[in-house]
Amino acid sequence: MTLPNQLTVLRIILTPIFLYLFLSKDPLLIQISLGVFIIAALTDWYDGWLARKYNYITDWGKFWDPLADKILTSTAFVGFIVIGKVEFWMVLLIVIRDLLITLLRSYADYKKIIFPTSRYAKWKTAIQMTFLYYLLLLYTFVNTKHIYNTNPKLFNMLFDDKIIYYGMALVTIITVHSGFSYLYNNREIIRRLLRSET
C-alpha cells in the first residue's frame, strides 16, 4: 500500500478516536481530541500532495481519500449533535449531500468519466471546515478553565446557541445549494453515466 493510502487509512482510524476523546467531557481529553482532528485533517493535505508529487495515484486512493474526508468531517458534526450544539436535521442534510456527491464522483472515476470539482464546491468545503474549526476551537476553549476564565463573557457570546444555529444554518444552505448546483451543472455527465449502465 502506498504512503498516501496509508495516510488515508490513518485518517479513518483517527476518526473514532477523535470522537471518543471529544465526547469524554474530560478537559484534557477534549484538548487532545482537537489535536487528533488537526492531525487527521493534515493527513488529507499531505497524502494529496504526495500522490500528486510522486504519482502515487491509485483507484483505491481515488475512492477512499475523499470518502475518508467526509467521514472525518461528518463525525465531527455528529459530535456536536451529541453535545446539543447543532441540529440533527442540518447535519443530516450536509452528510447526505457530501456522501452523494463523493460517491457519484467516485463512480464516475471508476467509469473513466471526468467529473470535475467546481469552484463553488471548493468554497463550500472551505466554509464548512472554517465553521467546524470555529466550533472545535471554541468548545476546547470553553472546556479549558485557564483559557475560559480569561474572558468568560466573550467565550459565552461566541459559543452562544443562536450564533451557532444561524451559522450552521448558513453552512447547511450553502452545502445543499452547492450540491444541487453541482448536479445541475454536470447533468450531461450524469446522463452519460446512466447510459453506460444500459
C-alpha positions as CSV (number, residue, x, y, z in Angstrom):
1,M,0.0,0.0,0.0
2,T,1.4,3.4,-1.0
3,L,2.1,6.1,1.7
4,P,-0.8,8.3,0.6
5,N,-3.2,5.4,1.0
6,Q,-1.7,4.6,4.4
7,L,-2.3,8.2,5.5
8,T,-6.0,7.8,4.3
9,V,-6.3,4.6,6.4
10,L,-4.8,6.5,9.4
11,R,-7.3,9.3,8.9
12,I,-10.2,6.8,9.1
13,I,-8.6,5.2,12.2
14,L,-8.2,8.5,13.9
15,T,-11.8,9.5,13.4
16,P,-13.4,7.3,16.1
17,I,-10.5,8.1,18.4
18,F,-11.3,11.8,17.9
19,L,-15.0,11.2,18.6
20,Y,-14.3,9.2,21.8
21,L,-12.0,11.9,23.2
22,F,-14.3,14.7,22.1
23,L,-17.3,13.2,23.9
24,S,-15.3,12.3,27.0
25,K,-16.2,15.5,29.0
26,D,-12.6,15.5,30.3
27,P,-11.0,18.9,29.6
28,L,-7.6,17.3,28.8
29,L,-9.0,14.7,26.5
30,I,-11.1,17.3,24.7
31,Q,-7.9,19.3,24.1
32,I,-6.3,16.1,22.8
33,S,-9.3,15.5,20.5
34,L,-8.6,18.8,18.8
35,G,-5.0,17.8,18.2
36,V,-6.2,14.4,16.8
37,F,-8.6,16.2,14.5
38,I,-6.0,18.6,13.2
39,I,-3.5,15.7,12.6
40,A,-6.2,13.8,10.7
41,A,-7.1,16.8,8.6
42,L,-3.4,17.4,7.8
43,T,-3.1,13.8,6.5
44,D,-5.6,14.8,3.9
45,W,-3.5,17.6,2.6
46,Y,-0.2,15.6,2.9
47,D,-1.5,12.4,1.2
48,G,-2.9,14.5,-1.7
49,W,0.4,16.4,-2.1
50,L,2.4,13.1,-2.0
51,A,0.1,11.5,-4.6
52,R,0.4,14.4,-7.0
53,K,4.2,14.9,-6.5
54,Y,5.2,11.2,-6.8
55,N,2.3,10.0,-8.9
56,Y,1.1,7.6,-6.2
57,I,-2.4,7.7,-7.6
58,T,-4.4,4.5,-7.3
59,D,-8.0,3.6,-7.8
60,W,-8.2,2.7,-4.1
61,G,-7.0,6.1,-3.2
62,K,-9.3,7.9,-5.6
63,F,-12.3,6.2,-3.9
64,W,-11.3,6.2,-0.2
65,D,-9.4,9.5,0.1
66,P,-12.5,11.8,-0.5
67,L,-14.7,9.4,1.5
68,A,-12.3,9.5,4.4
69,D,-12.5,13.3,4.4
70,K,-16.3,13.1,4.6
71,I,-16.2,10.5,7.3
72,L,-14.0,12.8,9.4
73,T,-16.0,16.0,9.0
74,S,-19.3,14.2,9.3
75,T,-18.2,12.6,12.5
76,A,-17.2,15.9,14.0
77,F,-20.6,17.4,13.2
78,V,-22.2,14.3,14.8
79,G,-20.2,15.0,17.9
80,F,-21.8,18.5,18.1
81,I,-25.2,16.9,17.7
82,V,-24.5,14.7,20.7
83,I,-23.4,17.6,22.9
84,G,-26.5,19.5,21.8
85,K,-24.8,22.3,19.9
86,V,-26.1,21.7,16.4
87,E,-29.3,20.4,14.9
88,F,-29.6,16.8,13.7
89,W,-31.5,17.8,10.5
90,M,-28.8,20.2,9.4
91,V,-26.1,17.6,9.8
92,L,-28.2,15.0,8.1
93,L,-28.6,17.3,5.0
94,I,-24.8,18.0,4.9
95,V,-23.9,14.3,5.3
96,I,-26.4,13.2,2.6
97,R,-25.2,15.9,0.2
98,D,-21.5,15.2,0.7
99,L,-21.7,11.5,0.5
100,L,-24.0,11.6,-2.6
101,I,-21.6,13.8,-4.5
102,T,-18.5,11.9,-3.3
103,L,-19.9,8.5,-4.3
104,L,-21.1,9.9,-7.6
105,R,-17.7,11.3,-8.4
106,S,-16.0,8.0,-7.3
107,Y,-18.4,6.1,-9.6
108,A,-17.7,8.4,-12.5
109,D,-14.0,8.0,-11.9
110,Y,-14.5,4.2,-11.9
111,K,-16.2,4.5,-15.3
112,K,-13.3,6.7,-16.5
113,I,-15.5,9.7,-16.9
114,I,-14.2,13.0,-15.7
115,F,-16.4,14.6,-13.0
116,P,-14.7,18.0,-12.3
117,T,-14.8,19.7,-8.9
118,S,-16.4,23.1,-9.2
119,R,-15.0,26.3,-7.6
120,Y,-18.3,26.6,-5.7
121,A,-17.8,23.1,-4.2
122,K,-14.3,24.1,-3.1
123,W,-15.7,27.3,-1.4
124,K,-18.4,25.1,0.2
125,T,-15.7,22.9,1.7
126,A,-13.6,25.9,2.9
127,I,-16.7,27.4,4.6
128,Q,-17.7,24.1,6.1
129,M,-14.2,23.5,7.5
130,T,-13.8,27.1,8.8
131,F,-17.1,26.8,10.7
132,L,-16.1,23.3,12.0
133,Y,-12.8,24.6,13.3
134,Y,-14.6,27.6,14.9
135,L,-16.8,25.1,16.8
136,L,-13.9,22.8,17.8
137,L,-11.7,25.6,19.0
138,L,-14.4,27.3,21.0
139,Y,-15.6,24.0,22.5
140,T,-12.0,23.3,23.6
141,F,-11.5,26.8,25.0
142,V,-14.8,26.8,26.9
143,N,-13.7,23.5,28.5
144,T,-10.2,24.7,29.3
145,K,-10.5,26.7,32.5
146,H,-7.3,28.8,32.3
147,I,-8.4,30.0,28.8
148,Y,-12.1,30.3,29.5
149,N,-11.6,32.3,32.7
150,T,-9.6,35.0,30.8
151,N,-12.8,36.3,29.3
152,P,-15.9,34.2,30.1
153,K,-18.3,36.7,28.5
154,L,-16.6,36.7,25.2
155,F,-16.4,32.9,25.0
156,N,-20.1,32.6,26.1
157,M,-21.1,35.1,23.4
158,L,-19.0,33.3,20.7
159,F,-20.4,29.9,21.7
160,D,-24.0,31.2,22.1
161,D,-26.6,28.7,20.8
162,K,-28.2,31.3,18.5
163,I,-24.9,32.3,16.8
164,I,-24.1,28.6,16.2
165,Y,-27.7,27.9,15.0
166,Y,-27.6,30.6,12.3
167,G,-24.0,29.9,11.4
168,M,-24.8,26.2,11.0
169,A,-28.0,27.1,9.0
170,L,-25.9,29.2,6.6
171,V,-23.4,26.3,6.2
172,T,-26.2,23.9,5.5
173,I,-27.9,26.2,2.9
174,I,-24.6,26.6,1.1
175,T,-23.8,22.9,1.2
176,V,-27.2,21.8,-0.1
177,H,-27.3,24.5,-2.7
178,S,-23.9,23.7,-4.0
179,G,-25.0,20.0,-4.2
180,F,-28.0,20.9,-6.4
181,S,-25.8,23.3,-8.4
182,Y,-23.2,20.6,-8.9
183,L,-25.8,18.0,-10.1
184,Y,-27.4,20.5,-12.5
185,N,-24.1,21.8,-14.0
186,N,-23.0,18.2,-14.5
187,R,-26.3,16.8,-15.8
188,E,-24.8,15.7,-19.1
189,I,-22.0,13.7,-17.3
190,I,-24.7,12.1,-15.2
191,R,-26.7,11.2,-18.3
192,R,-23.5,9.6,-19.7
193,L,-23.1,7.6,-16.5
194,L,-26.7,6.4,-16.7
195,R,-26.3,5.5,-20.4
196,S,-23.1,3.5,-19.6
197,E,-25.3,1.2,-17.4
198,T,-27.7,0.4,-20.2
